[in-house]
Amino acid sequence: MSLEFKNPKIKEYMLEGHFGLEKESLRVTPEGYLAHTKHPFMNNPNMERDFCENQTELITDVMDSVEEVWEQLAGLQKKAVKTLLHMKSGKEFLWPFSNPPYVLGERDIPIASYQGELRGKELYREYLAGKYGKKKMLFSGIHFNFSFSEKILEEGYKQSNFSSLREYKDSIYLELAKKVTRYSWLLVYLTAASPVMDGSFFYDEDLGKTVRKDLASARCSKIGYWNDFIPILKYDSLNSYVESIEAYVKQGQLKEAAELYYPVRLKPQGENTLEHLKESGVNHIELRMFDLNPLEPVGIRKEDLQFVHLLILYLMSTEDMDFLPFEQTMAIKNEKNAARYEEENIRIETGWNSSLPVKHAALHVLSSMDRFYESIGKMELAEIVQRQEQKIFCTRKRYAAQIKSEFQEDYVKKGIRLAEKYAMEMDRK
């Protein structure tokens, strides 16, 4: 049930949609340690906390284009940085990397504090800390939220055999979730930006020692933030999808649905619960595999967001597919494998006993995207895809390679200097 982009109306509105970003960053001191001050952005719905008190989450509003949502994120980043730079208790910075700076053991990581009716949020974080350890919670990244324009969905529904628009929308997003999960490895490979770490993440006595673990993205790798099992989900209907997650909760493998650490989530509008998702239907899809890019003051490049949008559209132009249990397992293994640094050691599984070197697999997808956009007369969009191809043809253009070259010695000290540089530049604007 792909979208027919040769349909004049769907083609006309294809770049329209709704976009949102969530960016996690750790607040740090000028010495490179985790800040221990209280969250300084209380009562601002665009500036929340994630796991710990010093993990700031910048949350954009829903915007109508990639360009607008990126600009709002840049504005939130600037506002947060300026506030931290002029704290009465002493200046702080937003750490520009996905991997944490110096960590003085688990006691150095303060769980986000909530009071009253929100106390349950703190208790849930305490549960996560006990199950996964606090250090993994320090990995920070960016989540990309997307929904199609109503015009595209209404036009697609007219051509479908579904009995209601709601049923059609749920089916479209279930199909997209399958496809994006299957190709999550590609997004990790193209945007990975965390190849170096401080030794204190592994051993307290290695504080200040820069380490490399053959990883381009630590948070998406096997040492990242994953469940202790690979979930197998059902995609034939929204009810089946919800029930497959609920089964893991009932079995005790998950405390609640939020504990499902998966590359893609389907979300309702408003209250984010499985009950509400089942009742109101899918509103948007969330992609969760993006590292912070320290080469970009905002943390992510606009052109990468544009590419993600184009990949989504391309995937929805392709035939629907099954997503069997072995394929779901393969997709998660592929993402973890794509998070490695040494390209020659990365192979992407493509089926039973078949695989391709990651460069070949990536070029195959990008070349298909090129042909798709050229076939519908959108040559200017093919150019965005071709800029991603440059990362494959020239290893030095991979973010992970550039960061490893610049920060493989004195990672935290150089990282603090970079954070301060960005802060001072934003403070002058």
C-alpha positions as CSV (number, residue, x, y, z in Angstrom):
1,M,0.0,0.0,0.0
2,S,2.6,2.5,-1.1
3,L,1.9,6.2,-1.8
4,E,1.5,6.9,-5.5
5,F,3.7,10.0,-6.1
6,K,2.9,10.1,-9.8
7,N,-0.6,11.2,-8.7
8,P,-0.5,14.9,-9.4
9,K,-2.0,15.9,-6.0
10,I,0.2,13.7,-3.9
11,K,3.2,14.9,-5.9
12,E,2.2,18.5,-5.4
13,Y,1.9,18.2,-1.6
14,M,4.7,15.6,-1.1
15,L,7.1,17.9,0.8
16,E,4.4,19.2,3.1
17,G,4.1,17.5,6.5
18,H,4.5,18.1,10.2
19,F,7.8,18.0,11.9
20,G,9.1,18.0,15.5
21,L,12.5,17.6,17.1
22,E,13.6,16.6,20.6
23,K,17.2,17.2,21.5
24,E,18.8,15.8,24.6
25,S,22.0,17.4,26.0
26,L,23.9,17.2,29.3
27,R,24.5,20.3,31.3
28,V,28.2,20.4,32.3
29,T,30.6,22.6,34.2
30,P,33.6,24.5,32.7
31,E,35.8,21.7,34.0
32,G,34.0,19.0,32.1
33,Y,31.9,17.4,34.9
34,L,28.2,16.9,35.1
35,A,26.4,20.0,36.6
36,H,24.6,19.4,39.9
37,T,22.4,22.4,39.9
38,K,18.6,22.1,39.6
39,H,17.0,22.2,36.2
40,P,17.0,26.0,35.3
41,F,14.2,26.0,32.8
42,M,11.2,25.2,35.0
43,N,7.7,25.9,33.6
44,N,9.0,26.0,30.0
45,P,7.3,23.2,28.0
46,N,10.0,23.5,25.3
47,M,12.8,22.8,27.8
48,E,12.3,19.7,29.8
49,R,14.5,17.0,31.5
50,D,15.1,13.5,30.3
51,F,16.5,10.9,32.6
52,C,18.6,13.0,35.0
53,E,18.3,16.4,36.4
54,N,21.1,17.7,34.3
55,Q,19.9,16.2,31.0
56,T,18.1,19.0,29.2
57,E,15.7,18.2,26.5
58,L,14.8,20.9,24.0
59,I,11.4,20.2,22.4
60,T,10.2,22.1,19.4
61,D,6.6,22.8,18.5
62,V,5.1,21.0,15.5
63,M,6.2,22.8,12.4
64,D,5.3,22.6,8.8
65,S,8.7,22.1,7.3
66,V,12.2,20.8,8.0
67,E,13.6,24.3,7.7
68,E,11.1,25.8,10.2
69,V,11.7,23.1,12.8
70,W,15.4,23.3,12.5
71,E,15.2,27.1,13.0
72,Q,13.1,26.7,16.1
73,L,15.6,24.2,17.5
74,A,18.4,26.6,16.8
75,G,16.4,29.3,18.7
76,L,15.9,27.0,21.7
77,Q,19.5,26.0,21.7
78,K,20.5,29.7,21.8
79,K,18.1,30.5,24.6
80,A,19.3,27.6,26.7
81,V,23.0,28.3,26.1
82,K,22.6,32.0,27.0
83,T,20.8,31.1,30.2
84,L,23.4,28.7,31.3
85,L,26.2,31.0,30.4
86,H,24.9,33.6,32.9
87,M,23.8,31.4,35.8
88,K,24.2,33.0,39.2
89,S,25.7,29.8,40.5
90,G,28.4,29.8,37.8
91,K,28.3,29.3,34.1
92,E,27.5,26.0,32.5
93,F,27.4,24.6,29.0
94,L,25.4,22.2,26.9
95,W,27.7,19.3,26.2
96,P,27.8,18.9,22.4
97,F,28.4,15.2,22.2
98,S,26.1,12.1,22.5
99,N,28.7,10.4,24.7
100,P,29.0,11.9,28.2
101,P,32.0,13.9,29.6
102,Y,33.8,13.0,32.9
103,V,31.6,10.8,35.1
104,L,32.4,10.4,38.8
105,G,30.6,7.1,39.2
106,E,26.9,6.4,39.4
107,R,26.4,8.7,42.4
108,D,27.4,11.6,40.1
109,I,24.2,11.2,38.1
110,P,21.2,12.8,39.8
111,I,17.9,11.3,38.7
112,A,15.4,14.0,37.6
113,S,13.4,15.1,40.6
114,Y,9.6,15.4,40.5
115,Q,7.0,16.2,43.2
116,G,3.4,15.6,43.9
117,E,1.3,13.9,41.2
118,L,4.4,13.7,38.9
119,R,6.3,11.7,41.5
120,G,5.7,8.6,39.4
121,K,8.1,10.0,36.8
122,E,11.0,9.9,39.3
123,L,10.1,6.4,40.5
124,Y,10.1,5.2,36.9
125,R,13.6,6.7,36.4
126,E,14.7,4.9,39.6
127,Y,13.5,1.6,38.2
128,L,15.4,2.3,34.9
129,A,18.6,3.1,36.9
130,G,18.4,-0.1,38.8
131,K,17.8,-2.2,35.7
132,Y,20.1,-0.6,33.2
133,G,22.5,1.4,35.3
134,K,22.7,5.2,35.3
135,K,25.6,5.6,33.0
136,K,23.7,4.4,29.9
137,M,21.1,7.0,30.6
138,L,23.6,9.7,29.9
139,F,23.7,8.9,26.2
140,S,22.0,11.8,24.5
141,G,20.6,12.1,21.0
142,I,17.9,13.6,18.8
143,H,14.5,12.3,18.0
144,F,12.8,13.2,14.7
145,N,9.0,13.3,14.7
146,F,7.1,13.3,11.4
147,S,3.6,13.0,10.0
148,F,2.3,13.4,6.5
149,S,0.2,16.3,5.5
150,E,-3.6,15.8,5.7
151,K,-3.8,16.5,1.9
152,I,-1.6,13.5,1.1
153,L,-3.4,11.2,3.5
154,E,-6.9,12.3,2.2
155,E,-5.8,11.8,-1.4
156,G,-4.3,8.4,-0.7
157,Y,-7.4,7.3,1.2
158,K,-9.6,8.2,-1.9
159,Q,-7.5,5.7,-3.9
160,S,-7.6,3.0,-1.2
161,N,-10.0,0.3,-0.3
162,F,-10.1,1.2,3.4
163,S,-13.5,1.9,5.0
164,S,-12.3,4.9,7.0
165,L,-9.6,7.6,6.9
166,R,-8.5,6.6,10.4
167,E,-8.0,3.0,9.4
168,Y,-6.0,4.1,6.3
169,K,-3.8,6.4,8.4
170,D,-3.0,3.7,10.9
171,S,-2.1,1.4,8.1
172,I,0.2,4.0,6.4
173,Y,2.1,4.6,9.6
174,L,2.4,0.9,10.4
175,E,3.9,0.4,7.0
176,L,6.3,3.3,7.4
177,A,7.4,2.0,10.8
178,K,8.3,-1.4,9.3
179,K,10.3,0.2,6.5
180,V,12.1,2.8,8.6
181,T,13.1,0.1,11.2
182,R,14.4,-2.1,8.4
183,Y,16.6,0.8,7.1
184,S,17.5,2.3,10.4
185,W,21.0,1.0,9.8
186,L,21.4,3.5,6.9
187,L,20.5,6.5,9.0
188,V,22.9,5.4,11.7
189,Y,25.7,4.8,9.2
190,L,25.2,8.3,7.6
191,T,24.8,10.4,10.8
192,A,26.9,8.5,13.5
193,A,29.0,11.1,15.4
194,S,30.2,9.6,18.6
195,P,33.4,7.6,18.1
196,V,35.3,8.7,21.2
197,M,34.5,8.4,24.9
198,D,35.9,9.2,28.3
199,G,37.2,6.2,30.1
200,S,35.2,7.0,33.2
201,F,32.1,5.7,31.4
202,F,33.6,2.2,31.8
203,Y,35.8,2.5,34.8
204,D,36.0,5.2,37.4
205,E,39.8,5.0,37.6
206,D,40.0,5.8,33.8
207,L,38.6,9.3,34.2
208,G,40.4,11.6,31.7
209,K,41.5,8.8,29.5
210,T,40.1,9.1,25.9
211,V,39.0,5.7,24.6
212,R,37.9,4.4,21.3
213,K,35.9,1.1,20.9
214,D,35.6,0.7,17.1
215,L,32.3,2.6,17.3
216,A,31.0,5.4,15.2
217,S,27.9,5.7,17.4
218,A,28.1,4.3,20.9
219,R,24.5,4.9,21.7
220,C,23.3,2.9,18.7
221,S,25.8,0.1,19.2
222,K,25.7,-3.0,21.2
223,I,26.9,-1.0,24.3
224,G,24.1,1.5,23.9
225,Y,20.7,1.8,25.4
226,W,18.8,-1.3,24.3
227,N,16.4,-3.8,26.0
228,D,17.9,-7.1,27.1
229,F,15.9,-8.8,24.4
230,I,14.9,-8.0,20.8
231,P,11.2,-7.2,20.7
232,I,9.1,-8.8,17.9
233,L,6.2,-6.6,17.0
234,K,3.1,-7.2,14.9
235,Y,2.3,-4.8,12.1
236,D,-0.9,-6.2,10.5
237,S,-3.1,-3.8,12.4
238,L,-2.8,-1.1,15.1
239,N,-4.5,-3.3,17.6
240,S,-2.1,-6.1,16.9
241,Y,0.9,-3.7,17.2
242,V,-0.3,-2.4,20.6
243,E,-1.1,-5.8,21.9
244,S,2.4,-7.1,20.9
245,I,3.9,-4.4,23.1
246,E,1.4,-4.9,25.9
247,A,2.4,-8.6,26.0
248,Y,5.9,-7.7,26.9
249,V,4.6,-5.5,29.7
250,K,2.3,-8.2,31.0
251,Q,5.2,-10.7,30.9
252,G,7.3,-8.3,33.0
253,Q,10.0,-7.8,30.3
254,L,9.0,-4.1,30.2
255,K,7.8,-1.9,33.0
256,E,5.7,0.1,30.6
257,A,5.6,0.9,26.9
258,A,8.1,3.7,27.3
259,E,10.7,1.2,28.1
260,L,10.6,-0.2,24.6
261,Y,14.0,1.0,23.3
262,Y,13.4,0.7,19.6
263,P,14.5,2.7,16.6
264,V,11.0,3.8,15.7
265,R,7.8,4.5,17.8
266,L,4.3,5.2,16.6
267,K,2.6,7.9,18.7
268,P,-0.9,9.3,19.2
269,Q,-1.7,13.0,19.5
270,G,-1.7,14.1,23.1
271,E,-1.2,11.6,25.9
272,N,1.4,9.1,24.9
273,T,0.0,5.8,26.2
274,L,-0.8,2.5,24.4
275,E,-4.5,2.9,25.5
276,H,-4.7,6.3,23.9
277,L,-2.8,5.1,20.8
278,K,-5.4,2.3,20.3
279,E,-8.3,4.6,20.9
280,S,-7.3,7.7,18.8
281,G,-5.0,6.1,16.2
282,V,-1.5,7.0,15.0
283,N,-0.7,10.7,14.8
284,H,3.0,10.6,13.9
285,I,6.1,8.5,13.7
286,E,9.2,9.1,15.9
287,L,12.7,8.2,14.7
288,R,15.2,7.8,17.6
289,M,18.6,6.9,16.1
290,F,20.3,10.2,15.7
291,D,23.5,11.2,17.5
292,L,24.2,14.8,18.5
293,N,26.6,16.2,15.8
294,P,29.3,18.3,17.7
295,L,30.4,19.7,14.3
296,E,27.1,21.6,14.2
297,P,26.3,24.2,16.9
298,V,22.7,23.2,16.9
299,G,23.5,19.5,17.2
300,I,22.2,18.4,13.8
301,R,22.6,19.6,10.2
302,K,19.5,20.8,8.3
303,E,20.6,18.8,5.3
304,D,20.5,15.6,7.3
305,L,16.9,16.3,8.4
306,Q,16.0,17.0,4.8
307,F,17.5,13.7,3.8
308,V,15.5,11.8,6.5
309,H,12.3,13.3,5.1
310,L,13.3,12.3,1.6
311,L,14.1,8.7,2.8
312,I,10.6,8.5,4.4
313,L,8.9,9.6,1.1
314,Y,11.0,7.2,-0.9
315,L,10.3,4.3,1.3
316,M,6.6,5.0,1.0
317,S,6.9,4.8,-2.8
318,T,8.2,1.2,-2.6
319,E,6.0,-1.9,-2.3
320,D,4.8,-2.9,1.1
321,M,6.6,-5.9,2.6
322,D,6.3,-8.5,5.3
323,F,8.3,-7.9,8.4
324,L,8.8,-11.4,9.7
325,P,10.4,-12.1,13.1
326,F,13.7,-13.0,11.7
327,E,13.7,-9.8,9.6
328,Q,12.9,-7.7,12.7
329,T,15.8,-9.3,14.5
330,M,18.0,-8.7,11.5
331,A,17.0,-5.0,11.4
332,I,18.2,-4.5,15.0
333,K,21.4,-6.4,14.4
334,N,22.0,-4.3,11.3
335,E,21.6,-1.0,13.2
336,K,24.0,-2.1,15.9
337,N,26.5,-3.3,13.3
338,A,26.2,0.0,11.3
339,A,27.2,1.8,14.5
340,R,30.7,0.4,14.2
341,Y,33.6,2.6,13.0
342,E,35.6,0.4,10.7
343,E,33.6,0.3,7.5
344,E,35.4,-2.7,6.1
345,N,34.2,-4.7,9.0
346,I,30.5,-3.8,8.6
347,R,28.2,-6.1,6.7
348,I,24.5,-5.5,6.4
349,E,22.3,-8.6,6.4
350,T,19.9,-8.7,3.5
351,G,18.2,-12.1,4.1
352,W,18.9,-15.6,5.1
353,N,22.7,-16.2,4.8
354,S,23.1,-13.1,2.6
355,S,24.8,-9.8,3.3
356,L,26.5,-6.9,1.7
357,P,29.4,-4.6,2.7
358,V,27.8,-1.5,4.2
359,K,29.1,0.8,1.5
360,H,27.5,-1.3,-1.2
361,A,24.2,-1.6,0.7
362,A,24.1,2.1,1.3
363,L,24.8,3.0,-2.3
364,H,22.2,0.6,-3.5
365,V,19.5,2.5,-1.4
366,L,20.8,6.0,-2.3
367,S,21.0,5.2,-6.0
368,S,17.4,3.9,-5.9
369,M,16.4,7.2,-4.2
370,D,18.2,9.1,-6.9
371,R,16.3,7.3,-9.6
372,F,13.0,7.7,-7.8
373,Y,13.3,11.5,-7.5
374,E,14.5,11.9,-11.1
375,S,11.6,9.7,-12.3
376,I,9.1,12.2,-10.8
377,G,10.9,15.2,-12.1
378,K,12.4,16.3,-8.7
379,M,16.1,16.6,-9.7
380,E,16.7,19.2,-7.0
381,L,15.8,16.6,-4.3
382,A,18.1,14.1,-5.9
383,E,20.9,16.6,-5.1
384,I,20.2,16.3,-1.4
385,V,20.5,12.5,-1.6
386,Q,23.8,12.9,-3.6
387,R,25.3,14.9,-0.8
388,Q,24.8,11.9,1.5
389,E,26.6,9.7,-1.1
390,Q,29.7,11.8,-0.7
391,K,30.1,10.3,2.9
392,I,30.3,6.9,1.3
393,F,32.7,7.8,-1.5
394,C,35.0,9.8,0.8
395,T,35.4,8.3,4.3
396,R,36.8,11.6,5.6
397,K,33.4,13.2,5.1
398,R,31.8,10.9,7.7
399,Y,31.1,12.8,10.9
400,A,32.6,10.0,13.0
401,A,35.8,10.2,11.0
402,Q,36.1,13.9,11.4
403,I,35.3,13.8,15.1
404,K,37.7,10.9,15.8
405,S,40.5,12.9,14.0
406,E,39.9,16.0,16.1
407,F,39.0,14.6,19.5
408,Q,40.8,11.3,19.8
409,E,43.2,13.0,22.3
410,D,41.8,15.0,25.3
411,Y,38.2,14.4,24.3
412,V,36.6,16.1,27.3
413,K,39.0,19.1,27.5
414,K,38.6,19.7,23.7
415,G,34.9,19.2,24.0
416,I,34.6,21.8,26.7
417,R,36.5,24.3,24.6
418,L,34.1,23.6,21.8
419,A,31.0,24.0,24.0
420,E,32.4,27.3,25.3
421,K,33.1,28.5,21.7
422,Y,29.5,27.7,20.6
423,A,28.1,29.4,23.8
424,M,30.1,32.6,23.3
425,E,29.1,32.8,19.6
426,M,25.5,32.4,20.5
427,D,25.7,34.9,23.3
428,R,27.0,37.5,20.9
429,K,24.1,37.1,18.5
